[in-house]
């Protein structure tokens, strides 16, 4: 006889009722976290995750059978959405297609996405008021296969040094994997091409200052696996990475956790999980809450990019 399904649970989220079906379905077999545990986690960090996603087209990484099952990358809002779910239509010129992607404005929308088996949230670095002009510059420190996290931390220190010299405020976070992200709020006055050029110019400066640990080598096969790739390409159009507070589909249910710069030298990615983050959030709040008040003009980086191009630095392939 088939096992009877667990009765649904109704959650009150900001005055909206969100039904969680199969609440006892185990999504993370190692620690035993269920679908309901996942929903409760996002409730616990609600203001933070909404701040990270607000008004941004968002790709959903769904795991209908938990993280040991198939992973679905979903651009379009799943069918059956209530009328209070919000979207933004984005165009994909290469395929001559469009998609109505989730555009979070309130926490209930996040929890409904969890009901639809979403574990990870991957927003664009632009907002729906002008999808083609990013307002977030993303510095992705992506370690090679034999790179240590200590190396990632050293590169992060150089990133901070260069940002300080530019008078730019960086907001660091773990990736939920083996690297670090640093976000910088920018004026939405440039297209993806120029933001990517600026990001590459910055990455090259980091590499010049710490060539032992950092690289901007484009092709993976040509990179030293013991180095950190300063991945400027995460600023290309339709390239998305896990937002702050997003759970990751890892065995231990790790989370992309905002940090203070003071925490970076000693942090360990595995310390931030679905189990540990709610208490941390209750204690320190949203460490990225001030990001919208620290807007940087990328003009100096575009000058660096022009200098590098004039001096013959090889341009990486187009992301398209």
CORMO-V981545 format. One record per backbone hydrogen bond with DSSP energy under -1.0 kcal/mol. CO is the residue of the C=O (numbers start at 0). NH is the residue of the N-H. If there is no record, write none. Layout:
BEGIN
CO|NH + CO|NH
END
This chain:
BEGIN
8|19 + 10|17 + 12|15 + 15|12 + 17|10 + 19|8 + 21|24 + 22|35 + 24|34 + 26|66 + 27|31 + 32|26 + 32|27 + 33|37 + 34|38 + 35|39 + 36|40 + 37|41 + 38|42 + 39|43 + 40|44 + 42|45 + 44|48 + 45|49 + 46|50 + 47|51 + 48|52 + 49|53 + 52|55 + 54|127 + 56|123 + 58|121 + 59|73 + 60|118 + 60|119 + 61|71 + 62|65 + 65|68 + 71|61 + 73|59 + 81|84 + 85|102 + 87|100 + 89|98 + 91|94 + 91|95 + 91|96 + 96|91 + 98|89 + 99|76 + 100|87 + 101|57 + 103|54 + 106|110 + 107|111 + 108|112 + 109|113 + 110|114 + 111|115 + 112|117 + 113|116 + 116|62 + 119|60 + 120|242 + 121|58 + 124|134 + 124|135 + 126|129 + 129|132 + 134|185 + 136|183 + 138|181 + 139|230 + 140|179 + 141|228 + 143|146 + 147|151 + 148|152 + 149|153 + 150|154 + 151|155 + 152|156 + 153|157 + 154|158 + 155|159 + 156|160 + 157|161 + 158|162 + 159|163 + 160|164 + 161|165 + 162|167 + 170|182 + 171|258 + 172|180 + 178|174 + 179|140 + 180|172 + 181|138 + 182|170 + 183|136 + 184|295 + 186|188 + 190|194 + 191|195 + 192|196 + 193|197 + 194|198 + 195|199 + 196|200 + 197|201 + 198|202 + 199|203 + 200|204 + 201|205 + 202|206 + 203|207 + 204|208 + 205|209 + 209|212 + 209|213 + 212|227 + 214|229 + 218|221 + 219|222 + 223|226 + 224|145 + 226|143 + 227|214 + 228|141 + 228|230 + 229|231 + 230|233 + 231|234 + 232|235 + 235|238 + 242|245 + 245|255 + 247|249 + 249|252 + 252|273 + 253|247 + 254|256 + 255|244 + 256|173 + 262|265 + 262|266 + 267|270 + 268|271 + 271|254 + 272|276 + 275|279 + 276|280 + 277|281 + 278|282 + 279|283 + 280|284 + 285|288 + 287|290 + 289|292 + 290|293 + 295|186 + 297|301 + 298|302 + 299|303 + 300|304 + 301|305 + 302|306 + 303|307 + 304|308 + 305|309 + 306|310 + 307|312 + 308|311
END
